[in-house]
């Protein structure tokens, strides 16, 4: 079952060359939590979003937009 909230974790994680285990270690969670987030089976809690964004080198809002979308807006603006 998916929650309907699309968070682009896998794309950002792999772009950084991180494994699910690497990201889980940075966040202090189990690897399975990262796997659930990436598949949409579960979503991270709102209090976890700042730490997740920092670990992925982006802002919280960027977690909810496809990678490259914000860069396209900046170039156009």
PyMOL commands that set and color helices and strands:
alter all, ss='L'
color gray80, all
select helices_A, chain A and resi 10-15+20-27+31-39+46-55+61-64+69-76
alter helices_A, ss='H'
color red, helices_A
deselect
rebuild
show_as cartoon
